[in-house]
Amino acid sequence: MSKVEEKLFQNRYLLDEGNPHIRIKNPDFCKSSCAQPCTFCCPAACYVKNEDGGVDLTTDGCLECGTCRIICQEHNNLEWEYPRGGFGISFKFG
């Protein structure tokens, strides 16, 4: 059986440079008031704890599943939209 990473590697992701489809509204909020569930709930590992105690977001490889929207809904600290047409994830098996 293959690992999840091997299956995700089969997908294609076209990055829309300079136009990310997700943005953290207030990065300082993630340092102080948040348990940072995005760092362990995102299946694509787009969110990573940084040295300053905050969260770094890299939208490369985002699966557009909306998990981060759901877990951050209470805090309303994300701006999230689907990527522009032609950009984002293209699933090989679906």
N, C-alpha and C positions, 0 to 999 in steps of 0.2 A: 504494500500500500504506500502511496506517495504522501509526502508531508504537505501541509497546507502551503508552505512557501513555494514548493515546486509547482503546485497547481496555479498559484497566483502569478508566478513567473510567466506562465503561458498567455496571460492576458496582455493586451496592448494598451498603453496609456499615452495619449498625446497631450503634452503639457502646454497650456496657454500661458506662456511666459508674460509676467507683468500683469496678469489678470486672474488672480486666484479666486476660486469659487467659494472658499471658506476664509473667514477672517475672524480672529479673536478681537472683540471690540475693546476690551480693557485688559491688557496683559497683566497689569498689577493686581487685578482682582484674583487671578489664578494663583498668585503667590500667597495671598493672605487668607482669603475667605473660602477656599475651595479644597476639597479632598483630591482633586485632579483625577476623577474617574475616567476621563478621556484617555489618559496615558495607559490604562490597562483594558479599556473596553473597545477601543477602535481596532477592528480586525486587520486593518492595513498598517497599523502602528504609525499613523501620521502624527500623533501627539507624543512628545517625549519630554520628561522632566529635564530642566536645564540646571546648570550650576548655581544659578541665582535663586532657585526654588520655584521658578515659574514654569511655564509650558512653552515649548517650541512647536510650531506647526509647520509641517511640510506636506503640501497637498499632492505631491508627486505620488502616484499610485493609489490615490483615494478610490475606494470602491463605490462611492456615492450611495452608501446604504442608509445614511441618516442616523446612525447610532449616536454620533456626537450631538446631533440636534436634540435627540431625546434626552440624553443624560445631562445636557446643559440647559434644558428648557426652563427649569426652575430659576436659574441664574440669568438667563437671557443675555449671555455674554458672547454669542456667536452670530455672525452674519453668514448665512449659508444659502446658496442657490446652486442649481445645476450649472455645469460648465456650458459655455457657448457651444452652439452646434459644431460638431466635428472634433471637439476637444473632449478630454476626459477618458474614461475607461471604455474599452471595447472587450467584452468577454469572449474568449475563444469557444467556450462550451455553453453558450446561451445567448 
